[in-house]
Amino acid sequence: MVGDSDAMREVYALARRFARSNSTVLLTGETGTGKELVARAIHDNSPRADGPYVRVNCGALAESLLESELFGHARGAFTSAIENRTGRFEAAHGGTIFLDEINSISKHLQVKLLRVLQEQEFERVGDTRTIRVNTRVIAATNRELLEEVAEDRFREDLYFRLNVLSIDLPPLRERSEDIPGLAEHFTAVYAARDNKTPPKLAPEALRLLSRYAFPGNVRELQNYIERALALTEGGALTSDLLPDHVRGVRPPLKLVRSGEEDTDDLRRKLVRRELSELPGSTEVHPEILGRLEREVLLQVLRAAQGVQTKAAARLGINRNTLHKKIEEHGLSAEVR
């Protein structure tokens, strides 16, 4: 992992501490922030490092395939099951299993996963024999699982069983000081792959990269460096090798997941809804801002696990101000 920002130093510190434990870890953060790298680092620095490390992308498989992939199946369990198959949990015995996109699994599989987490046992698909395993689980999601729970798409008991130890990976736009180091790292990686001498990054190219918001996070930066290296014919990666939207020639990219709305549209709808709920009020500005402030405080406090120092730093206010706002909005129960 590359990055020396305060946000990443905190991630490293938590990863080192969590590596010594056998407890379940939940990694949260936007797509492309490096959740799989953190999962691998936790395993490699744990007492289980000599055991297997098994990765499963839960969002890439249909429910029927995922169940067999995770837990295995017995011969004859379904038409194509011509022999017994060992599942990923069994294959990870003595080591770690990394469940990426954990939010995508069905309610049926959530029940089975909950049992594995609590009892360390399961049955293969189509079998009655109970299999016991000693496998550590690290799960990752780019969605807010509490929202999934509220929408009845994710079991509350499974959420709390997964969220024993948690690390929130910061988006690249919140640690822009790491961009030059990451850009140089990827330049060296792809130059070595292509048997080239690593070119220098031109100052203007670094300036443009450092001010760009990177909705796709580190993975997006990685792609742009690989592209620029393929295009360069000189001894430097210059700004003209970057995409138009990074150089400001075109509007920046906006990534919207399937089924989600653009952030600006959501804000407009939220304000319209709030205004409709205050038809006779002559103080809509303070009332709406107060409601929004409470929600911001609540979510940041929960992300910081109730630690006021961390929450204040994320909010950009001092601890005394945060304490007053906690009292004002009745959020004392969220503080530890």
Number of C-alpha atoms within 10 A of each C-alpha: 11 13 17 14 15 12 16 17 12 15 16 19 10 15 23 17 12 20 20 14 15 17 17 19 25 26 23 23 18 19 19 20 21 20 23 18 10 20 26 20 17 25 26 17 16 21 15 21 17 12 17 16 22 18 19 19 14 24 15 12 14 12 17 10 12 21 23 20 20 22 23 23 23 20 15 14 16 11 7 8 14 12 11 16 17 16 18 21 30 23 20 21 19 19 25 29 26 26 23 23 19 23 22 19 19 17 14 10 15 19 13 15 21 17 14 21 18 10 12 16 19 22 17 23 22 16 15 10 10 10 14 15 18 17 25 24 22 28 26 25 20 19 16 12 19 15 11 15 16 11 10 11 16 21 20 15 13 17 18 12 17 23 18 11 17 21 22 20 21 17 21 24 18 12 16 18 16 19 23 17 13 19 22 16 17 20 23 19 14 19 17 12 9 12 8 11 12 20 18 14 18 13 14 14 19 17 14 14 21 20 14 18 16 22 20 20 18 20 15 15 21 18 13 18 24 16 15 19 24 14 13 14 10 10 12 16 25 19 20 14 17 18 15 13 12 22 20 11 9 10 10 16 12 11 13 11 8 6 5 9 11 11 12 9 9 12 11 10 12 14 13 11 11 14 16 10 11 13 9 9 10 9 9 15 10 10 15 15 12 14 12 13 13 16 13 12 20 20 14 18 24 13 17 21 15 18 15 21 16 16 24 20 13 15 15 10 12 13 16 12 10 19 15 11 16 20 10 12 15 12 15 13 8 17 16 9
